[in-house]
Amino acid sequence: MPQVTGIVKVYLNGDLQRSKEGASLSFGGKERTAIMGYTLHGFAEKAVASELEFTLAHMADTDLIAINDLVDATLRFETDTGPVFLVTNAFTTAPVKLTGGEGDAEVTMQGDPAVEE
């Protein structure tokens, strides 16, 4: 039976992050919208950024301010089934949110459409 992607590793500018289970990557590219009249006439396209959402395990040495201010970054999303995806020109889109209890630091980033390495 084929393996299903389970574990992913998130790298920011080459540094492996302590990401928790559940990181997600939206590939970006083109979003298509139907153009309707009396029937479907076709579609229009617009460019869409990729988006990476992940939760860090916050530790004493985690620099959340640096991640919060990150621009022009290279993201690497590595799967345990083999494929690796790169996102360039990435930036943090919203302030990092830190929650106590399990040390969750939520991070959302966007960048160029993802490409397979």
Beta strands, then each sheet from edge to edge (+ up, - down):
strand 1: 8-12
strand 2: 15-16
strand 3: 24-26
strand 4: 29-36
strand 5: 40-48
strand 6: 50-57
strand 7: 73-79
strand 8: 84-92
strand 9: 97-99
strand 10: 104-111
strand 11: 115-116
sheet 1: 2+ 1- 7+ 8- 10+ 6- 3+
sheet 2: 2+ 1- 7+ 8- 11+
sheet 3: 2+ 1- 7+ 8- 10+ 9-
sheet 4: 4+ 5-
end
